[in-house]
Amino acid sequence: MKKLIAFASLTLLVGAAYAGCGTKIPVEGELSKYDEETKELTVGKSKVTLMASASIKDAGGSRAKIEDLIGKMVVVSTDKHTKKGESVSVQADEGADEKKSSAADKPKEMKSNMLAESQEWTNSSGVSIVAAVQKVENGKVYFIKDGKSIPYEVSKLSQDTIDRLKAIVKEKQ
């Protein structure tokens, strides 16, 4: 009986820690498809299921219908653990008129907890990956690709990539 109680306590403790994490993973790309029945989006090559309470915003930061965003570049904020989309927002148009560049007219940007935005990284064998970097910790770099965290040994990266990571970490400190 004591073992059962200890296991239940451990399960509650782990569940509470898991539920309170709050880490968000951005999925970026063109919204090419939306299935209303399953609430599934196709963003780039990724598929994301929306939560019922997901907020949808247009380029101006106003509420929008998800159907109106098809064909646009979007950022979907997904929960790290459930993988469900909590918000969808249109990415800022890089070629917008200068008139629209004032802070009041810019869309609200999603705060990112990424150490580095998506870019190309290479390992010591010359194999590349295009991914964001969430963190560098305990000799591992945590890449984010297609909404998934991919831990990778820093020692297996090319020297150029290691040098870039060191500079990014130093800059963020």
Phi, psi and omega per residue, in radians:
M1 nan -0.701 3.139
K2 -1.079 -0.670 3.129
K3 -1.118 -0.706 3.132
L4 -1.118 -0.750 3.120
I5 -1.140 -0.753 3.124
A6 -1.091 -0.737 3.120
F7 -1.113 -0.755 3.136
A8 -1.108 -0.708 3.116
S9 -1.122 -0.743 3.120
L10 -1.117 -0.739 3.126
T11 -1.076 -0.754 3.108
L12 -1.128 -0.711 3.136
L13 -1.124 -0.821 3.127
V14 -1.129 -0.749 3.136
G15 -1.071 -0.694 3.136
A16 -1.161 -0.727 3.116
A17 -1.136 -0.715 -3.130
Y18 -1.132 -0.771 -3.083
A19 -1.191 -0.501 -3.064
G20 -1.626 0.107 -3.041
C21 -1.049 -0.962 3.089
G22 1.320 0.121 -3.122
T23 -1.252 2.308 -3.140
K24 -1.931 2.446 3.115
I25 -2.036 2.099 3.123
P26 -1.397 2.413 3.002
V27 -2.033 2.067 -3.043
E28 -2.038 2.554 3.076
G29 2.684 -3.032 3.134
E30 -1.401 2.262 3.054
L31 -1.362 1.848 -3.050
S32 -1.786 -0.315 -3.053
K33 -2.719 2.559 3.039
Y34 -2.456 2.187 3.097
D35 -1.809 1.879 -3.064
E36 -1.086 -0.631 -3.100
E37 -1.152 -0.805 -3.098
T38 -1.658 -0.140 -3.082
K39 1.073 0.549 -3.107
E40 -1.737 2.275 3.085
L41 -1.784 2.610 2.927
T42 -1.971 1.972 -3.123
V43 -2.072 1.927 -3.023
G44 1.072 -2.153 3.106
K45 -1.754 0.045 -3.083
S46 -1.702 2.602 3.027
K47 -1.980 2.295 -3.102
V48 -2.317 2.313 3.051
T49 -1.650 2.265 -3.129
L50 -1.417 2.501 2.976
M51 -1.272 2.712 3.133
A52 -1.071 -0.538 -3.085
S53 -1.664 0.228 -3.083
A54 -1.056 2.434 3.077
S55 -1.640 2.435 -3.106
I56 -2.094 2.159 -3.092
K57 -2.213 2.471 3.080
D58 -1.496 -3.033 -3.088
A59 -1.090 -0.440 3.130
G60 -1.557 -0.007 -3.135
G61 1.508 0.113 3.128
S62 -1.562 2.739 3.092
R63 -1.035 2.514 -3.119
A64 -2.532 2.931 3.023
K65 -1.607 2.432 -3.103
I66 -1.043 -0.594 -3.139
E67 -1.069 -0.528 -3.122
D68 -1.320 -0.186 -3.099
L69 -1.709 -0.045 3.129
I70 -1.079 2.302 -3.119
G71 1.619 -0.074 -3.131
K72 -1.815 2.735 3.061
M73 -1.386 2.174 -3.072
V74 -2.261 2.884 2.975
V75 -2.135 2.192 3.086
V76 -1.906 2.119 3.083
S77 -1.512 2.048 -3.114
T78 -1.982 2.595 3.069
D79 -1.296 2.324 -3.088
K80 -0.989 -0.675 -3.025
H81 -1.577 -0.762 -3.092
T82 -1.483 -0.336 -3.108
K83 1.142 0.190 -3.138
K84 -1.563 2.545 3.136
G85 -1.323 2.200 -3.140
E86 -1.752 -0.457 3.090
S87 -2.690 2.661 3.083
V88 -2.284 2.262 3.085
S89 -2.413 2.556 3.125
V90 -1.308 2.351 3.091
Q91 -1.223 2.630 3.124
A92 -1.104 2.459 3.099
D93 -1.382 2.002 -3.105
E94 -1.065 -0.518 -3.066
G95 -1.743 0.428 -3.111
A96 -1.171 2.669 3.100
D97 -1.025 2.630 3.123
E98 -1.110 -0.461 3.109
K99 -1.038 -0.562 -3.077
K100 -1.592 0.179 -3.047
S101 -1.600 0.038 3.101
S102 -1.224 2.701 -3.077
A103 -1.026 -0.598 -3.120
A104 -1.170 -0.518 -3.090
D105 -1.608 -0.190 -3.086
K106 -1.326 2.533 3.063
P107 -1.148 2.652 3.097
K108 -1.168 2.228 -3.128
E109 -1.533 2.513 3.090
M110 -1.341 2.238 3.109
K111 -1.226 2.289 -3.097
S112 -1.905 2.447 3.066
N113 -1.734 0.427 -3.128
M114 -1.468 2.475 3.040
L115 -1.287 -0.675 3.122
A116 -2.500 2.445 3.094
E117 -1.181 2.929 -3.098
S118 -1.055 2.231 3.119
Q119 -2.802 3.110 -3.096
E120 -1.514 2.324 3.103
W121 -2.215 2.530 -3.050
T122 -2.225 2.462 3.073
N123 -1.611 3.097 -3.065
S124 -1.172 -0.260 3.091
S125 -1.586 -0.046 3.139
G126 1.584 0.080 3.123
V127 -1.464 2.321 -3.079
S128 -1.899 2.710 3.022
I129 -2.405 2.474 3.017
V130 -1.831 2.011 -3.069
A131 -2.793 2.821 2.990
A132 -1.495 2.869 3.072
V133 -2.033 2.156 3.121
Q134 -1.449 -0.825 -3.120
K135 -2.866 2.882 2.997
V136 -2.159 2.144 -3.007
E137 -2.714 2.343 3.079
N138 0.902 0.761 3.089
G139 1.349 0.166 3.130
K140 -2.185 2.535 2.986
V141 -1.830 2.425 -3.129
Y142 -1.881 1.762 3.108
F143 -1.418 2.591 3.038
I144 -2.062 2.038 3.132
K145 -2.378 2.273 -3.139
D146 0.902 0.668 3.090
G147 1.337 0.117 -3.114
K148 -2.003 2.487 3.088
S149 -1.514 2.245 -3.120
I150 -2.147 1.787 3.095
P151 -1.302 2.465 -3.099
Y152 -2.555 2.401 -3.140
E153 -1.135 2.165 3.129
V154 -1.029 -0.651 -3.101
S155 -1.094 -0.281 3.140
K156 -1.619 -0.001 -3.137
L157 -1.515 2.798 3.067
S158 -1.178 2.747 -3.124
Q159 -1.095 -0.660 3.112
D160 -1.057 -0.764 3.132
T161 -1.155 -0.720 3.105
I162 -1.068 -0.761 3.133
D163 -1.083 -0.735 3.113
R164 -1.115 -0.740 3.118
L165 -1.091 -0.741 3.109
K166 -1.051 -0.756 3.138
A167 -1.121 -0.714 3.137
I168 -1.136 -0.795 -3.140
V169 -1.081 -0.783 -3.140
K170 -1.071 -0.745 -3.140
E171 -1.108 -0.638 -3.087
K172 -1.373 -0.269 -3.099
Q173 -1.357 nan nan
